[in-house]
Amino acid sequence: MTKQHMNKQDPGVRRHNFKEVATGFTEEQALAEASRCLECKKPLCVEGCPVRVQIPQFIHLIKEKKYVEGAKKIKETNSFPAVCGRVCPQEDQCEGACILNKKGNPIGIGYLERFVADALEKSLTPARLLAQPAGRPQPPLPRGEGASKVKKVAVIGTGPAGLTCAADLAKLGYSVRIFEALHDTGGVMRYGIPEFRLPKRIVDFEVKAIKELGVEIELNAVIGATLSIEDLFKEGYQAVFIGVGAGTPSFMSIPGENLNGVYSANEFLTRVNLMKSYDFPKAITPIKIGKHVAVVGGGNVAMDAARTAMRLGAEKVYLVYRRSRTEMPARIEEVENAEEEGIIFKLLTNPKKIMADSNGSVSGMECIQMELGVPDDSGRRRPVEKAGSEFMLAVQTVIMAIGTQANPLLTKHVPGLDLNKWGYIVADEQGRTSVPGVYAGGDIVTGSATVIQAMGAGRAAAKSIEKFLSK
């Protein structure tokens, strides 16, 4: 039996709405897919998962039609199964390691994870119970006089790393407070990933479960500006975890990047996803999109930006990428979705200059064709310009989706904190930094990575913090 295909909206319909593209497995599909699992005694899929979800066990529960129990099993090690089931690159992680992948037919682990997570959301079981590891109830937090003996931990950032670290520490009985710079929770899960890939009700559901563990969240709190880490220690916090991500956009430093109509993907997606600019003027944040749009980049963020621009009314959206499709870092599924929706791929193409009209707005983009040379440090073949191959793209909007960098707002105010040459925090595999009691994980340490890799870093740091505080 081959892998079950996920049901999706018709491309001609979905390119005009922000509803979720994938509609999920039916029960029949889930049971058929689960029946393919061999339940290996030495499951390589678990080794391929950054947070070590017990995959054969949760799939076995699906076979028994115990869907909510399957979600509980995942939640023993993964606080966000509904998120990971939708956006994690399973093909490079658990499914990539599946023994059946040797024949190119791995179990649809991500699809099954989403199925049980959605069953969990639809059930009316209290979130507090769902977030607990099976057989290990949450230690009750002391009240009254004993409350002063509870050790306090501060977490900075409500992205996947921070939320995971906070949840694991709360389950161990620590008093945890998360400080979030924005006015809503979820970090990149909310501001970076579009509604059609990850509905925000999913983020809300997962965050609610963490709050019901006793975790407190303070919004609009910019650590590094309103408070310093030193202030947190003075307030009685005995450890601090930094999970602020890496949200400073990168640009190409080509002429015209300062014109009206040029966005970073970070700003563009934040305006749409967090500020709901697609609903302007009901929402107060506007966004302007030309009839023709160019998105520069080849990763998942570029796909998200291009597909969002299409949904905002662009007639043509070009995806400009300097390498070939083979080298694209975006998930195959997202590339296929973009093509189905009519995104025009300009591969082996690189921008040279953004052109202006008389009003200082974008009127076009000069590009040059590329060819692939020898591999670079990433292992991908280095793109080289083809002399005399310049051409123009008539566009009114350009979105740069070529990566992000570390934001120094917090890190520059922490004396003794070691940073690497790119400004990322230096931390070991347990999340320990050069400052005693200060831990870090996620994109602020590794640079841009996946949601589940950030979760794995948050989990490792929580274990390390517990060891540190237990001394």
C-alpha positions in Angstrom: 0.0 0.0 0.0 1.3 3.4 -0.9 1.3 6.5 1.3 -2.1 8.2 1.6 -2.3 11.7 0.0 -3.5 14.6 2.0 -6.7 16.2 0.9 -6.4 19.9 -0.2 -8.4 22.8 -1.5 -8.6 23.2 -5.2 -5.7 25.4 -6.4 -8.0 27.7 -8.4 -10.1 28.3 -5.2 -7.4 28.5 -2.5 -5.2 31.0 -4.3 -8.0 33.6 -3.5 -8.5 32.8 0.2 -6.6 32.4 3.4 -8.2 29.2 4.5 -6.0 26.2 5.3 -4.8 24.6 2.1 -4.6 21.0 3.5 -7.8 19.8 4.9 -6.4 16.8 6.8 -6.9 13.0 6.8 -10.3 11.4 7.1 -10.5 8.7 9.7 -10.4 6.1 7.0 -7.2 7.5 5.5 -5.6 7.8 9.0 -6.4 4.1 9.7 -5.1 3.0 6.3 -1.8 5.0 6.7 -1.3 3.8 10.3 -1.8 0.2 9.2 1.4 0.5 7.1 3.6 1.2 10.1 5.8 -1.8 10.9 6.3 -0.7 14.6 10.0 -1.4 14.4 11.7 -2.6 17.6 14.5 -0.1 16.9 12.5 2.8 15.4 14.8 4.9 13.3 12.0 7.5 13.0 12.3 8.3 16.7 16.0 9.0 16.3 15.2 11.3 13.4 12.9 13.4 15.5 14.6 16.3 17.4 12.3 15.9 20.4 12.2 12.1 20.3 8.4 11.6 19.9 7.5 7.9 20.5 6.2 7.5 16.9 5.4 3.8 16.8 3.5 4.1 20.0 1.3 6.9 19.0 0.6 5.2 15.6 -0.3 2.0 17.4 -2.9 4.0 19.3 -4.3 5.2 16.0 -4.7 1.6 14.9 -6.8 1.0 18.1 -8.8 4.2 17.2 -7.6 5.9 20.4 -6.9 9.2 18.7 -6.9 11.5 21.8 -4.6 9.0 23.6 -2.3 9.2 20.5 -2.1 12.9 20.9 -1.3 12.6 24.6 1.5 10.2 23.8 3.0 12.8 21.4 2.6 15.5 24.0 4.9 13.6 26.4 7.8 15.0 24.4 6.2 17.5 21.9 4.1 20.4 23.2 2.9 21.3 19.7 1.7 18.3 17.7 -0.9 20.3 15.8 1.8 22.8 14.7 4.5 20.2 13.9 2.1 18.0 12.0 1.5 21.0 9.7 4.9 22.8 9.2 7.7 20.5 10.2 9.9 19.0 7.4 9.2 15.4 8.2 10.8 14.3 5.0 14.1 15.4 6.3 13.6 14.1 9.9 11.3 11.3 11.1 10.0 10.2 7.7 13.4 10.6 6.2 14.6 8.0 8.7 11.6 5.7 8.3 12.7 2.2 7.2 10.1 2.3 4.4 11.8 5.4 3.0 14.5 3.1 1.5 11.8 2.3 -1.1 10.6 5.9 -1.2 7.4 5.1 0.6 7.7 6.3 4.2 4.9 6.4 6.7 3.0 9.8 6.6 4.1 10.5 10.2 3.3 14.3 9.9 -0.1 13.6 8.5 -0.9 11.2 11.3 0.5 13.6 13.9 -1.9 16.3 12.6 -4.8 13.9 12.6 -4.6 13.0 16.3 -3.7 16.6 17.3 -6.9 17.8 15.5 -8.9 15.1 17.2 -7.5 16.4 20.5 -8.5 19.9 19.7 -12.1 18.8 18.8 -12.4 16.9 22.0 -13.6 18.7 25.2 -10.9 17.1 27.4 -9.3 19.9 29.6 -6.1 21.2 28.2 -4.4 20.9 31.6 -4.7 17.1 31.4 -3.7 16.9 27.8 -0.4 18.7 28.4 0.7 16.2 31.1 3.1 13.3 30.4 1.1 10.1 30.8 1.5 8.6 34.2 3.4 11.6 35.6 1.0 14.3 37.0 2.2 17.9 37.3 3.6 18.7 40.7 1.3 21.2 42.4 2.7 24.7 42.9 2.9 25.6 46.6 0.6 28.3 47.9 0.8 30.6 50.8 4.0 30.5 52.9 5.5 27.7 50.8 5.2 29.7 47.6 8.3 31.7 48.4 10.3 28.5 48.2 9.4 27.9 44.6 12.3 28.5 42.2 11.5 31.1 39.6 12.7 30.9 35.9 12.3 33.7 33.4 11.8 32.8 29.7 12.3 35.4 27.0 10.2 34.9 23.9 7.0 32.9 23.2 8.3 31.1 20.1 8.6 27.3 20.0 11.9 27.3 22.0 10.6 29.5 24.8 7.2 27.8 25.1 8.7 24.3 25.1 11.3 25.3 27.8 8.6 27.0 29.9 6.2 24.0 29.6 8.8 21.4 30.6 9.9 23.5 33.6 6.3 24.1 34.7 5.7 20.3 34.7 8.7 20.0 37.0 7.1 22.4 39.5 9.0 25.6 38.7 7.4 29.0 38.6 7.8 30.2 35.1 7.1 33.6 33.5 7.6 34.3 29.8 8.3 37.8 28.6 7.1 38.5 25.0 8.0 41.7 23.1 5.0 41.5 20.8 1.4 41.9 21.7 0.5 38.3 21.0 2.1 34.9 21.6 3.7 32.3 19.3 6.7 34.0 17.9 7.4 32.9 14.3 4.5 30.5 14.5 2.1 33.5 14.6 3.9 36.3 12.7 5.9 34.2 10.2 3.7 31.3 9.0 0.5 32.3 7.0 -3.0 31.3 8.0 -3.3 29.0 5.0 -0.5 26.8 6.4 -1.0 27.2 10.1 -4.3 28.6 11.4 -3.8 30.8 14.4 -6.5 29.0 16.4 -3.9 26.1 16.5 -1.3 28.3 18.0 -3.9 29.7 20.5 -4.9 26.1 21.5 -1.3 25.0 22.1 -0.5 28.2 24.1 -3.6 27.8 26.2 -2.5 24.3 27.2 0.8 25.7 28.4 -0.9 28.5 30.4 -3.0 25.9 32.1 0.3 24.4 33.4 0.7 27.6 35.4 3.0 29.4 33.1 2.5 33.2 33.1 3.0 35.3 30.0 3.7 39.0 30.0 3.2 40.6 26.6 4.7 43.9 25.3 7.8 43.3 27.5 10.9 44.0 25.5 13.8 42.6 27.5 16.9 44.6 26.7 14.8 47.8 26.7 12.1 47.7 29.4 14.1 45.3 31.6 17.6 43.8 31.5 18.5 40.3 32.4 20.3 41.7 35.4 16.9 43.2 36.4 15.3 39.7 36.2 17.9 38.2 38.5 17.3 41.1 40.9 13.6 40.3 40.9 14.3 36.8 42.1 14.5 34.8 39.0 17.2 32.1 39.4 17.7 31.2 35.8 16.9 32.8 32.4 16.2 31.2 29.1 16.7 33.3 25.9 14.5 32.2 23.0 14.0 35.4 21.0 14.6 34.0 17.5 16.5 35.8 14.8 14.2 38.3 13.3 16.4 41.0 11.7 15.9 40.7 7.9 18.7 40.4 5.4 19.0 42.4 2.2 21.2 42.0 -0.9 22.7 45.6 -0.8 21.7 46.2 -4.4 20.6 49.6 -5.8 16.9 50.4 -5.2 16.3 48.3 -2.1 15.2 51.5 -0.2 12.4 52.3 -2.7 8.7 52.3 -1.9 7.3 48.9 -2.6 10.3 46.9 -1.3 9.6 44.7 1.7 11.6 42.3 3.8 9.6 39.0 4.0 9.7 39.5 7.8 7.9 42.8 7.6 5.5 41.6 4.9 4.5 38.5 6.7 4.2 40.2 10.0 1.9 42.8 8.6 -0.3 40.1 7.1 -0.2 37.4 9.8 0.1 39.3 13.1 -1.4 42.7 12.1 -4.0 41.2 9.8 -3.4 43.8 7.1 -5.4 41.7 4.6 -8.5 42.9 6.5 -7.6 46.7 6.2 -9.3 49.1 7.0 -11.0 46.9 9.7 -7.5 46.1 10.8 -5.4 49.3 11.3 -2.2 48.1 9.5 -2.3 48.6 5.7 -0.3 46.8 3.0 0.2 47.8 -0.6 0.7 45.1 -3.3 1.2 45.8 -7.0 -0.3 43.9 -9.8 3.1 42.2 -10.4 5.2 41.0 -7.5 8.7 39.5 -7.3 9.8 37.5 -4.3 13.5 36.9 -4.0 14.6 33.6 -2.4 14.0 29.9 -2.5 13.1 28.8 1.1 9.8 28.2 2.9 9.6 31.9 3.8 9.9 32.9 0.1 7.1 30.4 -0.7 4.9 31.8 2.1 5.5 35.4 0.9 4.8 34.6 -2.7 1.6 32.7 -2.0 0.5 35.4 0.4 1.0 38.1 -2.3 -1.1 36.0 -4.7 -3.9 35.9 -2.1 -3.8 39.6 -1.6 -4.7 40.2 -5.2 -1.5 40.2 -7.2 -2.1 39.1 -10.8 1.4 37.7 -11.3 3.9 36.6 -8.7 7.5 35.7 -9.7 9.7 33.6 -7.4 13.3 34.7 -8.2 15.9 32.2 -7.1 19.5 32.1 -8.1 19.9 28.3 -8.1 17.9 25.5 -9.7 14.9 23.8 -8.2 17.1 20.9 -7.0 18.9 23.2 -4.6 15.8 24.9 -3.2 15.8 24.7 0.6 11.9 24.9 0.7 9.9 21.8 1.4 8.9 19.9 -1.7 5.3 20.1 -0.6 5.4 23.9 -0.4 7.1 24.2 -3.8 4.4 22.0 -5.4 1.6 24.0 -3.7 3.1 27.3 -5.0 3.4 25.9 -8.5 -0.2 24.7 -8.4 -1.4 28.1 -7.3 0.2 29.8 -10.3 3.5 31.2 -8.8 5.9 31.8 -11.7 9.4 30.3 -11.0 12.3 32.3 -12.3 15.1 29.9 -11.5 18.8 30.4 -12.1 18.0 34.1 -11.8 19.4 36.8 -9.6 18.4 40.5 -9.1 20.9 43.2 -9.9 19.0 46.4 -9.5 15.5 47.6 -8.5 14.2 50.3 -10.8 12.2 53.4 -9.7 9.4 55.4 -11.2 9.1 59.2 -11.0 7.5 58.9 -7.5 10.3 56.8 -6.0 8.3 53.6 -6.1 9.3 50.2 -7.7 8.7 50.0 -11.4 10.8 47.0 -12.3 13.7 44.8 -11.4 16.8 44.1 -13.5 17.9 40.5 -13.2 20.6 38.3 -14.6 20.6 34.7 -15.5 22.9 32.3 -13.6 24.6 29.0 -14.1 25.8 26.5 -11.5 29.5 26.1 -10.8 31.4 24.2 -8.1 29.8 23.5 -4.7 30.1 26.1 -2.0 30.3 25.7 1.8 26.6 24.7 2.0 27.3 21.8 -0.4 25.1 23.4 -3.1 26.6 24.4 -6.4 27.6 28.0 -6.4 25.6 30.2 -8.9 27.7 32.2 -11.4 26.5 35.0 -13.6 26.1 34.5 -17.3 27.6 37.5 -19.0 25.3 39.6 -21.1 22.1 37.8 -19.9 20.5 40.7 -18.1 16.7 41.2 -18.5 13.9 43.2 -16.9 10.9 42.1 -14.8 8.1 44.6 -14.8 7.0 44.5 -11.1 5.7 47.1 -8.6 6.5 45.1 -5.5 9.7 43.3 -4.4 9.8 41.1 -1.3 13.3 40.0 -0.1 13.1 36.6 1.5 16.8 35.7 1.7 17.1 35.0 5.4 17.4 36.7 8.7 20.0 37.7 11.3 20.3 37.9 15.0 18.8 41.0 16.6 21.3 42.7 19.0 18.7 44.5 21.1 18.9 42.0 23.9 22.3 40.4 23.5 24.3 43.7 23.5 23.0 44.5 27.0 24.2 41.2 28.6 27.7 41.7 30.0 30.0 38.6 29.4 27.6 36.9 27.0 29.7 35.3 24.2 28.4 35.8 20.6 29.8 34.4 17.4 30.9 36.5 14.5 27.3 36.7 13.1 26.0 37.9 16.5 24.3 34.7 17.5 24.6 33.5 21.1 27.2 30.8 21.8 25.6 28.0 23.7 26.4 24.3 24.2 24.0 21.4 23.4 22.4 21.9 26.9 21.7 25.5 26.1 24.3 26.8 28.6 25.9 30.2 27.7 29.0 31.9 29.0 26.9 33.6 31.7 26.0 31.4 34.7 22.3 30.9 35.0 21.6 32.2 31.5 20.5 29.7 28.8 19.6 30.1 25.2 18.2 28.0 22.3 16.5 28.2 18.9 17.3 30.6 16.1 19.2 33.0 18.3 21.8 30.3 18.7 21.6 28.3 15.4 20.3 30.8 13.0 17.1 30.1 11.0 16.0 26.5 11.6 12.7 24.5 12.0 10.1 24.8 14.6 10.8 21.4 16.0 14.6 22.0 16.2 13.8 25.1 18.3 11.6 22.9 20.5 14.4 20.4 20.9 16.7 23.2 22.0 14.1 24.4 24.5 13.6 20.9 25.9 17.4 20.4 26.3 17.7 23.8 28.1 14.9 22.9 30.5 16.7 19.8 31.5 19.9 21.7 32.0 18.2 24.4 34.0 16.6 21.8 36.3 20.0 20.3 36.9 21.5 23.7 37.6 18.7 24.7 40.0 18.5 21.4 41.8 22.1 21.9 43.0 
